[in-house]
């Protein structure tokens, strides 16, 4: 073997970054692998547009089969995203004995079991470090570096768009979600249709993969409680600051033996928490292992450079395996393919945490006692109450912070509070990750 040949399917932002790294760092990559790593073919439906990266036109094709059927190509990099034709291309690559590198978190989150099983049966590797947190090597760390640990808690900021929006709202009191979203779109941090980001779907795909690696539990995204950031108002951000919190869209994994909490939603974090300081488009993963203790991973979670860096890192690791004649040395999810976890994900109604509640109530005597009475009836202990000035409608926002309470009790209590004739509009419920409110 005189070189490692690569085929790239998808010449968009990430694909262009991969090409740039393979060209710009060609010498150091060859030194680290021991053989030249050569990009032999690039397939895309558009081979005309300028990507800002010089490419020999002879490398370009609109037919992905020229890559999938080329016996000289050892590694296929899939960077088109989505479910199809990406899934079909990956499975065909396996059938042809090729290794695959992808950043496609949505595909792996929804169709991972089928894809991982196919790779196992074909005795080839699939690598996907770039699928979670961009350039942060979190998956490799969970799969190998931290394999000695039971993971007691994982808290993660996994979507840069949402983190940018929440950071901007925190730094500019009074600015609305819609205003910041428009800024994010103008800066290229948010898509024209931002639903995948702001509704939490993108981060939930990543959460599913992290859960598989930390606890061996494989389940579809629909089994996870997911809540986005659209309902957060400037008032909530201001109140968070008054209570010395910051709001983050947080992926939460907490272990209770064989039962695991796995959820994704806006969360109030104490300002001193390491993740509370992860701002802008950056991602952060905080974890606690029973042996290693606390760990924090921080960096850019998206963008051409960081994502392409993770992709090429997988390419190099796969190339090394090819040279050694190995495949499947480390299972993609860190557990053997036939592993069946005894664990289960806790129903959202079962979780116990602290809460922030915002209620728009009439400014009348006895209103607070009615609301507090309903909470007491549902075993909810109140930590703090703040009442702000009434607005022109005669109502006032009343904010409660609770001690630990069951989600089911909170939901039932808020349903009854919302039916009171002295309460207007929907209640805002936000969870708090603060061990001092226990």
N, C-alpha and C positions, 0 to 999 in steps of 0.2 A: 504494500500500500504506500503510494507516494504522496497522497493528499486526501483531504476530506472534502467532498463536494456537497454543496448545499443548494437546495431549491427553495425559493421564497414565493409563497402564494399570497398576494396582497401587497400592493405597493403604495399604501396610504401613509399616514403619519408615522406609525410604528415601523412599517416596512422600510420607509425611507431612512429612519433612524438606524435600523439594522444594517442597511447598505452602507451608510456613512461610517459606522463603527468598523465594519469589516474592511473598508477601504483605509480609513484613517489610522487604525490601530493594527494593521495587517502584520507588522513586524513583531509586535509584542504578543499577539495572539499565536502566531506561529512558534515563537519561542516557548510559550507556555504549554502548547499542545505537543510540540515536537514534530509536527508536520504542517505544511501549508493548509489553511482553511480557505477554500475557494468557493465563491458564489458562482454557480454554473448557469442558473436560470432564474428569471423573475417572471411570474405570471400575474396578470391583472387585466381586467376588462378595458382599462384605459392605459395605453402604453404611449400616449402622445403628450399628455400634460407634463409640464416641468415640475419636478419635485424638489428642485434646488440641490440635487445630488447628481454629479456626472456619472452616467452609466453608458456602457457600450450598447448601442441599439441591438446588437446581435444577441444580447442576453435576454431581451424582452420577448414575451409571447402572450397571446390572449388565451392560450389553451393550457389549462393546468395539467392536463394529462401528459404533456411533454416533460413535466417534472415527475409526476406520479409513476410514469412508466419508464423512466430513464434508469437503467441499471447502475449507472455510475454515481447517481445521487444517493447519498447515505442518509442525509438529514433533511426533512421537510419542515420548513417554518411556516405555520399557518397564521396569517395576520389579517384575515379579511373580516373576522368577527361574525356575530350572529350564529344562527343555528344551521341553516343550509345556505349554500352547499358546503360550509365548513365541516360539518359532521361527516358527510359522505367522503370528502377529500381525505380527512384523517383516517377513516376506516379503510379506505382504499390504500393509503400509504402503508398502513399496518399489513394489509394482505400482501403487499409487494415487498415486505421485509424492511421497510424504512422506519427510522426513528423520527419522532415528531416533537417539535417545540411549538408551544402556543401560548398566547396571552388571553385566551378566550374564556373568561370567567363565567359568562352566562351559559355557554355551552357545557362546560364542565359541571356547573352547579345543577343544571337541569338534566343532563344526559351522562354525567360522570360514570355511574355504575356500568353502563353499556360500553363506554369508551375505555375505561380502565380494564374491564374484563377482556375486551378485544385485544388490547395491548399485551396483557398477560398471556393470552392464548397464542398470540403471534410471536411471543418472546422478543418483544421490542420495548423500547423506552418511550414514555411520553413525559415531557418536562413542561412545567407551567409556572415557574417562579413569578413571572410578570403578571399573572392573573390576579394577584393580591398585593396591594400597596406598592405598585410600580417598582422603583429601584431599591426598595427595602428588602433585604434577603430574609424575610420572615418565614417563608415556607421551608426553606432549607434549614433554617435554625430550628424550627419545630420538629422537622422530620429527622434531623441528625444531631445537631449540636446540643439540643435540650432533651434528647430522647430518654434520658435517665429520670425525668421528672413526671410526677402527676401534676397536671395543671389545675390549680385551685381556682384561679380567676384570670380571665382575659378581658380587657377593656380596650376597644380599638376605634380610632377615627379612620375610616376607610374610604371616604369620599371627599376629595379636595374641593369640589364645587360647593357642597354643603358647608364645609368648614370655612371656605372663603366668605360665603353669605353670612354665616353666624358670626364670624370674626368682624366683618364690616358693620353688622348691626350692633355689636358690642362696642365697637370703637366710635360709632356715630349715633349716640342716643337719639331716638326719635325717628330714625330712618326706617322705612318699611321694608318688608320682605320683597315686595314687587320692585321697589326701586333698586335694591341691591342685586336682585336677579337680572335686571336689565343691564346693570354695570358688568356683571359676570359674563353675560352674553356678548357685550361689546368688547370685552377683553379676551374673549375666546375661552373662558373657563367653563361656560355652560353652553349646551346645544340650543338650537332654536326651539326644539321641544325638550325641555329639561326634565321631563317626568321621571326617567330612569334614575336620575341623580336625586332630585328634591323629594321624590316619593319613597326613597330608601331602597329601591330595587337593586341598583348597582351594588350598594354596600351589602345588601342581603345575600347576593350571589357570593361575595367574598366571605361573608360570615359562614356560609354553608361549608366552604372549603376549609376554613380554619377549624371549624368544629370537627370535621372529619379527621384532621391531622392531630388535634389535641385529645380527642376522646374516642376516635374510631367510629363515631356515629354518622351514618350516611342517611340523609333524608332530603326531600325536595324543599325548595324555597317556600312553597305554600304552607309547610308545616311550621314555619317560623313566624313569630309575631313581628310585623314590620309596620313602622309608622314614620312618615316623612316629616319635613320641617315647615310645610306650608302654613300651618295654623299658628306659628309663633309670631307674636306681635311685639312691637317695640316696647310696650309696657312690660311684657314678660322678661325681656332682656334687661330692662332697667331694674326690675325687682330682683332679678338674679344678682345683679351687682350689689344691690342694697344688702342682700343676705350673704355676700362674699362668695358667690358662685359664678360660673360661666356655663353657658349652654352649648353642648356639643351633640351632634348626631353620633350616637355611640352604639357599637356592637358589643353586646354583653354575653359572656359565657362564664357561668359560676357553677362549680362542681359541688354536689351534695352526695358524694358516693356514686352510686349508679344512676342517680337522677341529676340531670344537668339543666340549668337555665340557659336558654339561647334565645336572645331577643335583640331587636334593633329599633331604637327610637330616640327622640331628643331627650337628653339627660342633663340634669344640673350636677356639675362637679365642683367641689371646693376649689377656690382660686389657687390654693397651694398644691393641688394635685398635679403631677407631671404632665398629664394629658391636657389640663386646662391651659397650659402654656403652648400647646401646639396650635398655631394660628395660620391664617391664610390658606393657601392651597396644599399645605403640608399634611401628611398622614402621620399617625402615631399609634403604636401598639404597646400597651402596658400589660405585663403578665406576671403572675406569681406562681412559681413552681415550688413543690414541697422541699426540694433539695437546693435549688439555685437561689430561691428567694425572689426578690423583685427585679424585673428587667424592663427596660424601655427601648423601643426601636422607633427611630424618627427619621423622616426624610420626605422627599417628593414622591407622591403616590401616583403621579400620572405625568403625561408629557412625552414628547419624542425621545429625549435623551435618557431619562430614568427608566422608562419602560423598555426601550431598545437595549439598554445596558443589561437588564435582567434577562431579556431574550437571548442575547449573545452569551451571557453567562451560562445559560442552559445549553446553548449550542456547544460551547467549549467542554462542559462537563460530559455531554453526550459523545462528543468526539473522542474524549479520553476513554470512555467505555468501549467505543468501537475499536480503538487501537488495542485495548486489552482483550478484545473478544468477549466482552461482557454485555449483558442486558438484564435489567430487573434487579441489579445489585441492591438497590434501595427501592422498595415499593413506592409508587407515586403518592400514596396517602399515608405512608409510614407503617402500614399494617399489611400482612399477607392478604392476597386477593380473597381467600376463603374465610377471612376473619369475620365473625358475626358478633357485634358488640352486645353486651347484656344491658347496656345503659339505655335510658330513654330521656327524651326532652320533656321537661316539666310543662304542663299546661299553663298558659299565661295566667289564668285565674288563681293558680296555686302560689305564684311568687309572692314573696314578702320583701318589701322595700319601703323607703320613705317617699313622700309625695309633696308636690307643689300643686295647690288647687287655686285657680282664679275664678271667682264667682261675681257676676254683675248683679248686685242686689239693691233693693229700694232702701233709702236711708231713713229707716223708721225704727222706733223703739221695738225691741223684741226680735228683730230679724236675726241678729247674731246668735241669740239663744236658740232659735228654731233650728238654724243650721248646725250649731254645735250639738244640739240634742240628737239630731239624726246621726251625726258622726258617732256620738257616744253609743247610740243604739246598735251601731255596726262595729263596735270595738275599735274605733279609731281614736288614738290619743293625739291631741293637738300640741305641737311644739311652739308655734308662733302664729300670731294673727296680726295682719296689717290692713288698716282701712284707709283708703285714699279719699280725696275730695270728690264730692258728687259732681256729675256732669250736668248738662242742660236738661237731660231727661229725668233728673231726680234720682238716678241710680249711682252707686259707687262701686268701684272694683274692690273686692275684699279678697285678700290672699291668705291662705292657710299653708303652713308647713306642718307635716305630720311626723310623728315617730313611725317606727316600723308598722306596717299594716299589710293585710292581704289584699291583693289586687281585686279579688271577687268582692270583698267588703267595700273597697273604695268605689268600684263601679256601681254596686247596688246603692250605696249612700248618695253618690252623685246623681244617680237616676231619680231618686226621691227628692233630692234638693232641687233638681231642675224642674220638678213639677210644682214647686211652691209658687204661689201667685206673686210673691215678692222678689222673685228671681227672674231675670231676663236673659235670653240668649243662651247658647251652649256654654257649659263649663269647660275650663281648660285644665287638663290633667297632665302633669309632667312628673316623671320619676326622678328621684334624687339618689345619687350614688355617694353617700356620706356616712361612714361608719360611726361618726359622732352623733347621729340622729337615732341610733339604735334604741 
